[in-house]
Amino acid sequence: MVKSRTWRRYSKHTEVPYSIIRQITEKVAEKNCKLLDEEKVIDLSIGQNFLGKPKVIFSHITWLMEKNFDAPILYEPSLGSIDTRRKMAENFYSNWYTIPRDSYDYNNIMITDGAFGAVRNALLAIMNPGDLLVVDRFTFRYFIEALVIAGRQLQPFKVYIVPSKEDECYIASAESILEFLEKLHYNNPDKNIVYYTQFGFNPTGCFRKSSELKVLVEGIEENPRLFLVNDIAYHLIRWEIKDIPLATYFAQSGDGIVDADSLSKPFGLMGIRVGALITKDSELFRRAARVQQYSIVSPNKLAVNVWDVLATSSYSKEIKEEVLNLNSQIKENLLLTKKYLREINIEVLEPTMGTIYAFIKSPEPASTFWKKLLDGAKVAVVPGTAFTDSSDPEGEKYLRATISVPKESLERALSRIIEYGRKQISKRKTVG
């Protein structure tokens, strides 16, 4: 006899929507189990870099290359080893950007489980139930549900969206953002207000100028109720690595300002979860460290070793060459994507300046068109609605496609989309 389970009760905090991105990935996996190799869906939905080459890093990790697994793999300190964090502070960012080597102290840096872990640590260190989260019009939205899961908010809760337009590449000006935040503060004087944003935007492929970031930081620092969490996961994947992405670099006191970095995207390390939280706010750091201790215990040894290699000055030339080569390949793939899609009069949002995506203008509502592409063209992409508020019609105008895949795979996917598109155009003409 099957017993009724209606008497059991589960957490209200888990009553959140399942991510559309993960739904698509799982649909692809299910379909591909039943298809022949030549018929399998080409997955351009999930944000992974299939062109990254971890070997440039792993070749310098002795125990890994020698496969010396006789000794146990031990816990790292909860924040990552001090020696590695010191090297990160002194070398890593000064190797990439024109900033002094003494810009950071290792006490400002913790190694995290990806940029996601850094943002999670920061948000949970700052936010109490009822506090306000502000995000951009198009953005990676997982953190909204993460706050519900963590009990900081109940589902549903209001997220505040900074207005922006297509001709701004959906990046609002620093002045308009500060005005938006100040109005929120005026109406909610007893609440913490966190602006989560990205220096390199997912999904648009556009980047914020460092001059704008500086203005934003200076304005937020002045108000003790305002906080900035700046996600820089894509800062190394752009055609010109010039503008400084670090909000903490532009900070004076550093209060309330956080950067969340990741090595996953540029080096193809998504499954290892290699990130860092950076802040000069010592109280925020102390609280974020407690969140980390009770969520992941400590970063894994391999992630710490990866940071150690990348923060070693003697390896920087070799690693920079690898990143520049990666950027060249992705830019070539973007140009290829534009060329193919123009054949069926589909355009890509401009000006794309980096990241691993093409933000494609959908010829019909994106929430239905991605399904047609999956079934009709056997190509998986993500609707723009995955990155906007559910009430925002702008999300229906776009599709996000991952282009950091081998050129041959991308060409096959684009050819399928074009073939499908031409068939649809032909059908419409026949009906007409």
QUIURZI-V558043 format. One record per backbone hydrogen bond with DSSP energy under -0.5 kcal/mol. NH is the residue of the N-H (numbers start at 1). CO is the residue of the C=O. If there is no record, write none. Layout:
BEGIN
NH/CO
NH/CO
END
This chain:
BEGIN
3/1
8/5
14/11
15/12
16/14
23/19
24/20
25/21
26/22
27/23
28/24
29/25
30/26
31/27
32/28
33/29
34/31
35/32
39/36
40/36
40/37
42/378
43/41
44/42
44/380
48/46
50/48
50/404
54/52
56/53
57/54
58/54
59/55
60/57
61/58
62/60
64/61
65/61
66/62
67/64
68/63
69/67
74/72
76/299
80/77
85/81
86/82
87/83
88/84
89/85
90/86
91/87
92/87
93/88
95/91
96/92
97/93
99/97
103/100
104/89
108/105
109/106
110/277
111/79
112/275
114/112
117/113
118/114
119/115
120/116
121/117
122/118
123/119
124/120
125/121
126/122
127/123
130/152
131/128
132/192
133/158
134/194
135/160
137/162
139/137
139/387
141/139
144/141
145/141
146/142
147/143
148/144
149/145
150/146
151/148
152/147
153/147
160/133
162/135
168/165
169/166
170/165
171/168
172/170
177/173
178/174
179/175
180/176
181/177
182/178
183/179
184/180
185/181
186/182
187/183
188/184
191/188
193/225
194/132
195/193
195/227
196/134
196/194
197/195
197/229
199/231
200/231
201/199
201/206
203/201
205/201
208/199
213/209
214/210
215/211
216/212
217/213
218/214
219/215
220/216
221/217
222/218
223/220
224/222
226/223
227/193
228/256
229/195
230/228
230/258
231/197
231/229
232/230
232/260
235/232
237/234
238/236
239/353
242/240
247/245
249/246
250/246
250/247
251/247
257/254
258/228
259/278
260/230
261/259
261/276
263/274
264/274
267/263
268/264
268/265
269/264
272/269
273/269
275/112
275/273
276/261
277/110
278/259
279/108
282/280
285/281
286/282
287/283
288/284
289/285
290/286
291/287
292/288
293/289
294/290
295/292
296/292
297/292
298/296
299/77
304/300
305/301
306/302
307/303
308/304
309/305
310/306
311/307
312/309
313/311
315/312
316/313
319/315
320/316
321/317
322/318
323/319
324/320
325/321
326/322
327/323
328/324
329/325
330/326
331/327
332/328
333/329
334/330
335/331
336/332
337/333
338/334
339/335
340/336
341/337
342/338
343/339
343/340
344/341
345/342
346/341
349/359
353/205
354/205
355/237
358/401
360/358
360/399
361/347
362/360
362/397
366/396
368/365
369/365
370/366
372/368
373/369
374/370
375/371
376/372
377/372
377/373
378/373
379/373
380/42
381/379
382/400
384/395
384/398
386/383
387/384
388/385
392/389
393/391
395/392
396/393
397/394
398/395
399/360
400/382
401/358
401/399
402/44
403/356
404/356
405/403
410/406
411/407
412/408
413/409
414/410
415/411
416/412
417/413
418/414
419/415
420/416
421/417
422/418
423/419
424/420
425/421
426/422
427/423
428/424
429/425
430/426
431/427
432/428
END
